[in-house]
Amino acid sequence: MSHFPPVQTHISKGDNSKVYEYTGLFGDNVVGAYTPIKQTNWGAIIELPTDEAYTILDRMIIYISCLLVGGVLISAFVGSQVAKFLISPISRLTIAMDKMKSGQQSELIEQATDRTDESNKQQTAPMKSAC
C-alpha cells in the first residue's frame, strides 16, 4: 500500500497531526488524515470527499450571509424610522416659521409635536404669533 500516491504523501510529510487535500485512491479530490499505529509498522488513512467535508462550511457561509443581509436591512429600517422620529418636529416647526415669515401671522401655529415634553405634560393649546 505504501506505493499509492496518497499514502506516500502522508508518509513523506512526516507530520502525523495534519489534514491534507489531495487526489484520493479513486481519483477524487479528498480530504485525508494519516496516523501511525503504535508498535506496528502500519498506519491508518481516513479520506472524505471534499464535497462532503465542506458541505457544512458552505451551509454556514450561506446562513451567516443571510443573517448579515437581514441585519443590514433591519438596521436601515430602524435607522430611517428613528431619523424620521427625530426630524419630523423640526421640519414642522420650520414650515410654521416659514408661514410666519411670509406674513401669515394670524394663523395658528400647529403643535410642533404630539409627544410629551420634559416634565411629561402634554403640549398645551396651539401658539399664536406675538406680532
GUKERO-33211 format. One record per residue: residue in three letters; x, y, z of N, C-alpha, C in turn. Coordinates in steps of 0.1 Angstrom, whole numbers, plus 2048, in hexadecimal, padded with zeros to 3 digits. Example, Ala and Ser with C-alpha at 12.3 -4.5 7.8 and 13.67 -1.06 7.14 Angstrom:
BEGIN
ALA8847C784E87B7D384E8847DF84ESER8807EA8478897F584788180084F
% end
This chain:
BEGIN
MET8087F480080080080080980D800SER81580C80581D81880682181E7F8HIS81E8167ED82281C7E08168257DAPHE80B8257E080082E7DC80383C7DFPRO8018457D68048547D87FF85A7E5PRO7F28577E87ED85D7F57F5858801VAL7F884C8017FF84680C80D84C80DGLN81484D801821853801821862805THR816869801814877805815878815HIS80D87081B80C87182A81986C830ILE81F86282B82B85D83183786682FSER83786C823843875821842882828LYS83688782C834894833839892841GLY83888684783D883854835889860ASP82C89385D825899868817891869ASN81688A87480A8818767FD888879SER7FE89487D7F289B8827EC8A4878LYS7F08A486C7EB8AD8617E08A6859VAL7D88AF8537CE8AA84A7D28B083CTYR7D18A88327D58AD8257CA8AB81BGLU7CA8B38107C18B28057CA8AC7FATYR7C58A27F37CC89B7E97C38937E0THR7C888D7D57C08847CD7C18767D3GLY7B58717D67B48647DE7B78587D5LEU7B584C7DB7B88407D47B083E7C7PHE7A48437C779B8417BB79B84D7B2GLY7A48577B47A58627AB79D86E7AFASP79686D7BA78D8787BF7968827C8ASN79288E7C97988977D27928947E0VAL79C8927E979888E7F779F896801VAL79A89580D7A189B8197A588E821GLY7B288D8247B688182B7BF884837ALA7BF87B8407C887C84C7CF86E84ETYR7DB86E8527E38628547E7861863THR7E78568697EC8548767F3846877PRO7FF84687C80683987D800831889ILE8008248887FB81B89280781789BLYS80781A8A88128188B181680A8B1GLN8238088B28297FA8B48277F18A8THR8237F789D8227EF8908297F8885ASN82A7F287A82F7F986E8237FE865TRP8187FF86B80C802864807811867GLY7FE81585F7F88228607EA82285BALA7E282B85F7D482C85B7D283A854ILE7CC8398487C88458417B9846840ILE7B48518437A68548437A485E837GLU79B85B82E798864823789867823LEU78687481F77987881D778881811PRO76F87F80876E8887FC76D897800THR77389F7F97738AE7FC7658B47FCASP75C8AF7F374E8B47F37488B1801GLU7498A58067438A281374A8A981EALA7578AB81D75F8B182875B8C082ATYR7588C681E7568D581F7478D881ETHR73E8CF81E7308D281D72B8DA829ILE72F8D783572B8DE8417308EC840LEU73D8EE83B7438FB83A73B903830ASP7378FD82572F90581B722909820ARG71B90082770E90482E71090F838MET71B90E83F71D91984A71F926843ILE72792683872993383171C93982CILE7149308267079358216FE93A82DTYR6FE9338386F69378436FB944849ILE70894684B70D95285070B95E846SER70C95B83970A96682F6FB96B830CYS6F29618326E49658336E196D840LEU6E896984B6E69718576EC97F856LEU6F798084F6FE98D84D6F5996845VAL6F09918396E79998316DA99D839GLY6D59948406C99978486CC9A1852GLY6D79A08596DB9AA8636DD9B885DVAL6E39B88516E59C584B6D79CC847LEU6CE9C38426C19C983E6B99CD84AILE6BA9C68556B39CA8616B99D6867SER6C69D78676CD9E386C6C99F0864ALA6C99EE8576C59F984E6B79FE851PHE6AE9F48536A09F885569F9FF863VAL6A59FA86D6A4A0087A6ABA0D87AGLY6B6A0F8736BDA1C8726B4A2686BSER6ADA228616A5A2C85A699A30862GLN693A2786A688A2A87368CA3387EVAL698A3188469DA3988F6A0A47889ALA6A6A4887D6A8A5587769BA5D874LYS691A5686F684A5C86D67EA6187APHE67FA5988467AA5D892681A69897LEU68EA6A895695A7689A694A82891ILE692A81884692A8C87B684A92879SER679A8A87B66CA8F878668A9B880PRO66AA9C88D667AA889466EAB588FILE67BAB388C683ABE88767EAC3879SER67BAB9871675ABD864668AC4865ARG65FABF86D652AC686F654AD4875LEU65EAD687E660AE3884666AEC879THR66FAE7870674AEF865669AF485CILE660AEB859655AEF85064DAFA856ALA64AAF9863642B0386A64AB1086AMET657B1086C65EB1C86C65EB2385EASP65FB1B85465EB20846650B27844LYS646B21849638B27848638B3584FMET63EB3585B63EB42862647B4C85BLYS651B4885565AB5184E653B57841SER64BB4F83B644B5482F638B5C832GLY635B5F83F62BB6884261EB62847GLN61EB55849612B4F84D612B4E85DGLN614B5A863616B5A871609B57879SER5FEB598735F1B5787A5EEB4887BGLU5F4B408735F1B328745F7B2B880LEU5F0B228855F6B1A890601B1188CILE60BB10894616B07891612AFA897GLU611AF088F60DAE3895618ADE89DGLN614AD58A661EAD08AF62AACA8A8ALA636ACC8AD642AC78A7643AB88A9THR63CAB48B463EAA58B7631AA18BEASP62FA948BD624A8E8C4629A868D0ARG636A878D263CA808DD63CA888EATHR63FA828F563FA8990264CA90903ASP64CA9B90C658AA290E660A9C919GLU66BAA491E674A9E92866DA9B935SER663AA393965CAA1945651A97944ASN650A91939646A86936638A8C936LYS637A98931629A9E92F627AA0921GLN61BA9E91C618AA090E61AAAF90AGLN61CAB18FE61DABF8F9610AC68FBTHR610AD38FE604ADA9005FEADE8F3ALA5F5AE78F35EEAEC8E75F8AF28DDPRO5F4AF28D05FDAF78C6601B068C9MET60DB0A8C5612B178C760DB218BCLYS60BB2D8C0609B388B6616B408B5SER618B468AA624B4E8A9623B5B8B1ALA62EB608B662EB6B8BF62CB788B7CYS62DB788AA62CB858A361EB8889F
% end
